[in-house]
Amino acid sequence: MVGDGPHPDVVDRGDLESRLAADVRAVTAGSDRIGRLFASMHNVSNNDLDALLHVIVAETSGAPLTAGDMRERLGVTAPAVTYLVDRMIASGHVRRETDPRDRRKVLLRYSEHGREVAGRFFGPLGGHMHTSMAEIPDEDLIAAHRVLVAVLHAMETYRAELAVHIDVSET
C-alpha cells in the first residue's frame, strides 16, 4: 500500500506504523475473545488454551513441541506442564508421539479429535476471512504477510530481551 502513492489519511511512516501496531493489538484482542469462547464452550482452561495454541503454531511451522518447549513458552514448572499436558491428552486435543529423529524425545501433536473440534468451531471464521479478503489483490496479501512476519520477529526479539532480565519461569 505504501508504494501505491500518497494516502491522505496517512501522515507519515511513524503514523502508519502506529496504525499497524493498533491493528495488531485489535487483532490480538479479537482473537483472544474468540479463543476464550472456544475454551468456555469446550471446557478448556485458559492455560490449556494457551498450550493448545502453542502446539498448533509449532506444528504448523513444522517444529512440534516437546513438554520442555511447552514449559519454556508458558513459563511454568516441569510438574505444572506435565499436569497440563496430561489434561490436554485426557481431553483428546493433544497426543504424544515419539520424535522419529530422536527416540528419546516425545513430541506434543495436535490430535485428530482436536483438529475436528477446532475445525467445527473455527471453520466459519475461516469462511468469514475468505469472504473479507476476496477482493484484496494477491500482492497486497503477500505484503500483509511480510508485515505480520516482521511483527512476529519484533515480538520474539523483545521477548528474548525480556527473558534475559526476567526469570520467565516465574511469569
N, C-alpha and C positions, 0 to 999 in steps of 0.2 A: 504494500500500500504506500509506503514512503516514497517508492520510486514512481508512483503514479502521478506525481506532480503535487502542487500545493493543496493543502486541505485547510479550508478556512476555520474549521473547529479545532485544529491542532496548532498551537502557538509555536512550539519548538520541540527539539528532541527530548529535552527533560520533561516537558508536559506529556509527550507521547509515552515515554517510559513510565511516568506516574500513572497514566490512564491504564496502561497494560498491567502494572502492579495491582491497581484497584480491581481490574477484571480478574486477575489470578486469585485475589482474595475472595471475590464474589463467587468464582467457580469452586474454590475450596469450601466456602461456607455452604453453598448449594449442594455440593457433593456430600458434605458431612451430614446435612439434614436428610438426604435420601438414604445414605448409609445407615443412619440411626433408625430410620423407619424400617429398613430391611432387618436390622438387628432385632428390633422390637417385635416384628411380625414373625421372626424365625427363632425366637428365644435364644439369641446370641448376645453375650455381654459386649460392652463397648471394647474391652480388651481383646475379646475373641474376634470382633470385627476388625480391629486394627491388625491383628495377627493374620487374619484371612486376607486382608488387602496386601500385606507384605508377601504372603505366599503367592498370590495371584500375580503381583507385579514381578516378583523374582522368576516365577515360572514363565511368564510371558516374555521376559527378557532372555530366557534360555539358561538361567543360572539359578536352579532351585535352591532353596534354603536348607540348612541344617538347623537343628534346635539351637546350636550355639549362635548361628547367624541371627536367628529369631530373638534370642536373648539380647544380643547386641542392639538390634534395631528397636526393640521395645524398651530396653534399659531396665530389665528385670533380672532377678536372680535365677540361677540354674533350677532350683526347685520350683520356682514360680512358672518358668517356661515349660517345665515338664508337666505340671498340673494343667496349664493352659493347652498344651498340645494334646494331652490325653482327653481333655474336654472336647476339643475340636474333632478328634478322631471318633470319640463316642457319639458326637452329633452327626457324623457322616460327612462332614465338609472337607476333611483333610485325611490323607493316608500317609503312612510311612513307606519308604521304598529304599532299598539298598542302592547306594551310588554305584553304577556299573564301572566307573573308573577307579573307585577306591572302596572296596567292600567293607572297610572299617567305618565308613560314613553312612549315615542314614539321612535321606532327604525327605523333606516335607512336601508333598504334592497335593494339588487340588484334586479331590475325588470326583468321580463321575456324578455321584449324588449331588455334591456341592455345585458342580457345573450346571446340572439340571435346575436346581433350586435358584441359583443366580440367574440363569438364562430366563426362567419364567418371570422373575422379578425385574431384572434389568433390561430384558428384551424390548419392552415398549419404549424405554428411554433411548435405546439404540435406534429404534424407528423414528422417534422424535428428532434425534440428532441428524439422522439421514435426511429427513424432510427439511430441517432447518438449514442444512448445508447444501442442499440440492442445487441452488443457483450460484454457489460460490465456485469460481474457476479453480481448477486443479492447482494452478500456480500459486493462488492465494492460500490453499490448504497446505501446500509444500512450505510456503513461507511461515505459516502459522505453526507448523510442526517444528521448524527450525527455532522459532521463538520459544516454544514450550521446552525444547531440549536445552536451550540456553538458560531458561529459568530454572529447570531442574538441576542443571550443572551448578548454577549460582547457589541454589539451596543446599546442595550436597557439600559444596565448598564451605559454606557458612557453618553447616552442621559439624563438619570436620574441625573447623577452627574452634567452635564452642566445645567440642569434645576434649580438646587439649586443656581447657580451663575448668571443665566441669566433669565430675565423675558421672558419666551417663548412666551407670547402673543405679544411681540414686534418683534419677528423674522419672 
